[in-house]
C-alpha cells in the first residue's frame, strides 16, 4: 500500500470515529434530521450494516437495502485511482448507486416510511 493511500485511510477512519463520538456524546442519531427535521438519504445505513453482520436480513432491508452497495461505492471512491480498477466502471457504479439512493429516499418519503 502506498503512503498516500495509507494516509487517506487513516484520515477517513479518524473522521468517521470522530463523527461517531460526537453523535454518541450529543445523543443525535442523524445530524441532518436534527437540523432540518427530515431524515437524510442515508439514514439507516449503519443499522443496516450492523444487521447484515449479524445475519438479520429482514433488519438490513428494513433499515436501508442499499447500505452494502453504498459501502462498496464509498470504498471504490477511495480507491478510484487504483490501476487495477477500471475508472469508468467505478464512476458509473457510484453514479448508479447515488441515483438509486435518491430514488429510494424519495420513495420512502412519499410512503411515509419511519426512518
N, C-alpha and C positions, 0 to 999 in steps of 0.2 A: 504494500500500500504506500503510495507516495505521500510526501509530507503535507501537501495542500489538502488532500482528501482526508487525512487524519485530523488536521486542524478543523476542517469543515464538520467532521463528525463530532469532535469534542465540543465545538460551539453549539451545534444543534442539540446535543444532549444536555448541555448546560442551560440553554434557553428553555427547553422542554421541562427540565427538572425545576427551574426557577418558576416557570409558569404554573406547574402543578403545586408547588409550595405556596405560591401566592393565592391560588384558588383554595387550597386547603386552609390557610390561615384566615382568609376573608369569608370562608364558607359560601363562596359563589360557585354555582355549578357551571354557568355559562356567562362569560362577561358580556357577550352580545345581548343576551336576553336580559341581563341585569341593567344594561344601559338603555336599550331600545324597547324592551317589553316583548320582543319576538325572538324565538329561538334561531340560532344560526343554521345554515345549511348542513353543517357537520355535527350538529347536536346528536349525541348518542354513539359516536364513533368509539370512544374509549370504552363505554359499557358494552358495546357490540363486540369489540375485540376481546375484552375480558370474558364475555360469554362464549366466544368461539374457542378460546384457550381451554375453557372448562367443558367443552363439548356440549354446551347449551345452545343448540342450533336455533331453537324457537326464540330464545332471547336475542341471539345475534340478529335474526331477521326482523325482530320487533324493534330493537334499538336503532340499527342502521344497516340495512342489507348491502350497502356499498362500502362498508368500513374496510374490508380487505382490499378491494380494488383501489380505494383511495390511499391506503397504506402503501400498496405497490407503486402507485403513481408518485407518491412522495419519495419513495426510495429511488425510483427511476430518475426523478428530477434531480436528486442529489448526485447520482452517478451518470448524468446525461453526457458527460464528456469522456466516458469510458470508451475506449476504442473497440471493445467487443460488441457494444450495443449499437444498433442502427438508430441514429439520431432522429430520422424521420418517423420511424415506428414509435419511438419513445414520445415524440412530440404529439403524434396522433392519439396515442393511448392516453396521454394526460388530458388532451382536449376532449376526447370522448368521455373520459371519467368525470371531468368537470361538468360537461353538459348533462350527463346522467344524474349527477349530484344535484344540479339546479332543477332539473325536471322532477326528481323525487321530492325535493324541498317544496316546490310549488304544489305538487300533488298532495303532500302531507298537510300543507296549509289549507288547501281547498277542502279536504275531507275532515278537517278539524282534528288531526292526529295529535294525541297528547304526548309531547316530547318528554 
